[in-house]
Amino acid sequence: MTTTAVQYGIGPIGRRIVQVAAARGIDFVGAIDIDPEKVGQDLAAVANLDTETGVTVTDDPDTALAEEPDVVFHSTLSDVTAITPQIEAAVAAGADVISTTEELSYPWYHQPDAAAELDEIARENGQTVLGTGINPGFAMDTLPAVLTTPCQDLDRVQITRVQNASQRRKPLQEKVGAGLAEEVWEEEIAPEAGHVGLPESIAMLAAALDWDLESIEETIDPVVAETRTESEYFTAEPGEVAGIHQIGTGYVDGEPAIELDLSMFLGAENPRDEIEISGTPDLHVTVDGGFHGDVTTPAVVVNAAPRVKGGRPGLATMIDLATPRFAERP
């Protein structure tokens, strides 16, 4: 039986989710977005599909959800408290939900009240809600957890993720402050510049390893261009900000047990995802080129659909579901 879906949010990531899902045979029966330039258009035009879908984008969630989809692919905001009403409406309509909201990947750390509320309403309606993506959701939490499987004992996990922001979407480049003077970055961008999700990845990984996490510390600094660096959207002259370097550290028994080191800046060399596991045995795994977030996030979302469909009702994380993998027929 064909899986039916509603796309909630059709920004850069939402469009790619539609493209990946449609290519796998998922039947879209609704689409929601608040952008007046998208409302009223066929989903195919907004998502750059080759053929029309017969689905008109609406800004009224009730209209789209009345189609009773099997799953809602959700991609709107990063704040779990802001998207809680959207998720509640979807599960009340009888749909499972897979969301790219970063805080939803493991909301019990920062937003325990919202997590409890979402878990309760999902259980009441018999649906599963999952927050995922490439990061958080896979590269810095699920994949490292899986890689510890052959270890007899485990001391520390260190993960390095380097992304060449020049190859990423415009909103991400704006978010990291590409092309700004350093003083402007410090005053206007620094409070919001960081990647949302590092604490969630640390907390999820600690939970997966059954470690008692004591605290999480984060630092974020601008990466300043040494030479002129440009992308399709921005240029960083020498001395201007090219992006960010962010580190999150989780402490167990007073020691740094989980360290996530993330760099996203224009022109970053040797992009990669690198996982170092200290234990017996030690493991060192590198993904050359790294996971391109704009390409791999939609894939993770769509590939999670069968696991969510077969999951227990409630708010789930990637470590709660069956082993994630490619799904030919989501």
Residue pairs with C-beta under 8 A, 6 or more apart in sequence:
2 25
2 26
2 27
3 25
3 26
3 27
3 70
3 71
3 305
3 309
3 330
4 26
4 27
4 28
4 29
4 67
4 68
4 69
4 70
4 71
5 21
5 26
5 27
5 28
5 29
5 69
5 70
5 71
5 72
5 73
6 28
6 29
6 30
6 31
6 32
6 64
6 65
6 67
6 69
6 71
6 72
6 73
6 90
6 95
7 14
7 17
7 18
7 21
7 28
7 30
7 31
7 32
7 43
7 47
7 72
7 73
7 75
8 14
8 31
8 32
8 61
8 64
8 72
8 73
8 74
8 75
8 76
8 86
8 90
9 32
9 33
9 74
9 75
9 76
10 18
10 31
10 32
10 33
10 35
10 38
10 43
10 46
10 47
10 57
10 75
11 33
11 75
11 76
11 171
12 169
12 170
12 171
12 294
13 75
13 100
13 169
13 294
13 297
13 298
14 33
14 47
14 73
14 75
15 46
15 47
15 48
16 294
16 295
16 297
16 298
17 73
17 75
17 100
17 298
17 301
17 302
18 28
18 31
18 43
18 47
18 49
18 73
19 47
19 48
19 49
19 298
20 298
20 299
20 301
20 302
21 28
21 73
21 298
21 302
21 305
21 330
22 28
22 47
22 49
22 53
24 302
24 327
24 328
24 329
24 330
25 329
25 330
26 302
26 305
26 330
28 43
28 53
28 55
29 55
29 64
29 67
29 69
30 55
30 58
30 63
30 64
30 65
30 66
30 67
30 69
31 43
31 46
31 55
31 56
31 57
31 58
31 64
32 57
32 58
32 59
32 60
32 61
32 64
33 39
33 46
33 57
33 59
34 59
36 59
38 46
38 57
39 57
39 58
39 59
40 56
40 57
41 56
41 57
42 52
42 53
42 54
42 55
42 56
42 57
43 49
43 53
43 55
43 56
43 57
44 50
44 51
44 52
44 53
44 55
45 52
46 57
58 64
61 86
61 89
61 90
62 89
65 72
65 89
65 90
65 93
65 95
66 93
68 93
68 94
68 95
69 93
69 95
70 95
70 96
70 309
71 95
71 96
71 97
71 98
71 305
71 308
71 309
72 90
72 93
72 95
72 96
72 97
72 98
73 98
73 99
73 301
73 302
74 83
74 86
74 87
74 90
74 97
74 98
74 99
74 100
74 101
75 99
75 100
75 101
75 301
76 83
76 86
76 101
77 83
77 101
78 101
78 102
78 103
78 196
79 101
79 103
80 101
80 103
80 104
80 107
80 110
80 111
80 114
80 115
80 118
80 131
81 111
81 114
83 99
83 101
83 104
84 114
84 117
84 118
87 97
87 99
87 104
87 118
87 129
88 118
88 121
90 97
90 127
91 97
91 121
91 122
91 125
91 127
91 129
92 121
92 125
94 125
94 127
95 127
96 127
96 128
96 129
96 130
96 305
96 308
96 309
96 311
97 122
97 127
97 128
97 129
97 130
98 130
98 132
98 301
98 304
98 305
98 308
99 129
99 130
99 131
99 132
100 131
100 132
100 133
100 297
100 301
101 131
102 131
102 133
102 136
102 195
102 196
102 197
102 200
103 110
103 111
103 131
103 196
103 197
103 200
104 118
104 129
104 130
104 131
105 131
105 132
105 133
105 136
105 137
105 141
105 197
105 200
105 201
105 204
105 317
105 318
106 131
106 136
106 141
106 200
106 201
106 203
106 204
106 207
106 317
107 114
107 115
107 118
107 131
107 200
107 315
108 115
108 203
109 199
109 200
109 203
109 216
110 199
110 200
115 315
118 129
118 315
119 129
119 314
119 315
122 128
122 129
122 313
122 314
122 315
123 313
123 314
125 313
126 313
127 313
128 308
128 309
128 311
128 312
128 313
128 314
128 316
129 314
129 315
129 316
130 304
130 308
130 311
130 315
130 316
130 317
130 318
130 321
131 137
131 317
132 138
132 300
132 301
132 304
132 318
133 293
133 297
133 300
133 301
134 291
134 293
134 296
134 297
134 300
135 161
135 195
135 197
135 201
135 291
135 293
135 297
136 197
136 198
136 200
136 201
136 204
137 297
137 300
137 318
138 291
138 296
138 300
138 318
138 324
139 159
139 161
139 273
139 291
140 159
140 161
140 198
140 201
140 205
140 260
140 262
140 273
141 200
141 201
141 202
141 204
141 205
141 208
141 318
141 319
142 204
142 208
142 318
142 319
142 324
143 275
144 157
144 159
144 205
144 275
144 277
145 204
145 205
145 208
145 209
145 319
146 323
147 275
147 277
147 283
147 285
148 154
148 157
148 209
148 277
148 279
148 283
150 281
150 283
151 277
151 279
151 280
151 281
151 283
152 279
152 280
152 281
153 279
153 280
154 209
154 277
154 278
154 279
155 257
155 278
155 279
156 256
156 257
156 258
156 259
156 277
156 278
156 279
157 205
157 209
157 257
157 258
157 259
157 275
157 276
157 277
157 278
158 258
158 259
158 261
158 275
158 276
158 278
159 259
159 260
159 261
159 273
159 274
159 275
159 276
160 261
160 262
160 263
160 272
160 273
160 274
160 276
161 260
161 261
161 262
161 263
161 272
161 273
161 274
161 290
162 263
162 264
162 268
162 270
162 271
162 272
162 273
162 290
163 262
163 263
163 264
163 268
163 271
163 290
163 293
164 265
164 266
164 267
164 268
164 269
164 271
165 172
165 173
165 176
165 178
165 231
165 242
165 243
165 264
165 265
165 266
165 268
166 173
166 229
166 230
166 231
166 232
166 266
166 267
166 268
167 231
167 292
168 264
168 292
168 293
168 294
169 294
170 232
170 233
172 264
172 293
173 231
173 233
173 234
173 243
173 266
174 233
174 234
175 192
175 193
176 189
176 193
176 241
176 243
176 244
176 264
176 265
177 184
177 185
177 189
177 190
177 193
177 222
177 241
177 243
177 244
178 231
178 233
178 234
178 236
178 241
178 242
178 243
178 265
178 266
179 234
179 235
179 236
179 240
179 241
179 266
180 188
180 189
180 240
180 241
181 239
181 240
181 241
182 222
182 224
182 239
182 240
182 241
185 193
185 222
185 241
186 222
189 241
190 220
190 222
193 220
193 222
193 244
194 218
194 220
194 244
194 246
195 244
195 246
195 262
195 264
198 218
198 246
198 248
198 260
198 262
199 216
199 218
199 248
201 248
201 260
202 213
202 216
202 248
202 249
202 250
202 258
202 260
203 213
203 216
203 250
204 317
204 318
204 319
205 250
205 258
206 212
206 213
206 250
206 252
206 257
206 258
207 213
207 317
207 319
208 319
211 252
211 257
211 258
212 252
212 253
213 250
213 251
213 252
214 251
214 252
214 253
214 254
215 250
215 251
216 248
216 249
216 250
216 251
217 248
217 249
217 251
218 246
218 247
218 248
218 249
219 246
219 247
220 244
220 245
220 246
220 247
221 244
221 245
221 246
222 241
222 242
222 243
222 244
222 245
223 241
223 242
223 243
223 244
223 245
223 263
223 265
224 239
224 240
224 241
224 242
225 236
225 237
225 238
225 239
225 240
225 241
225 242
225 266
225 267
226 238
227 238
228 235
228 236
228 237
228 238
229 235
229 236
229 242
229 266
229 267
230 236
230 266
231 266
234 266
236 242
236 266
236 267
242 265
242 266
242 267
243 263
243 264
243 265
243 266
243 268
244 262
244 263
244 264
244 265
245 261
245 262
245 263
245 265
246 261
246 262
246 263
246 264
247 259
247 260
247 261
247 262
248 258
248 259
248 260
248 262
249 256
249 258
249 259
249 260
250 256
250 257
250 258
250 259
251 257
252 258
271 289
271 290
272 286
272 287
272 288
272 289
272 290
273 286
273 287
273 290
273 291
274 284
274 285
274 286
274 287
275 283
275 284
275 285
275 286
276 282
276 283
276 284
277 283
277 284
300 324
302 327
302 330
303 324
303 325
303 326
303 327
303 330
304 318
304 321
304 324
305 327
305 330
306 327
306 329
306 330
307 321
307 322
307 324
308 316
308 321
310 322
311 320
311 321
311 322
312 320
318 324
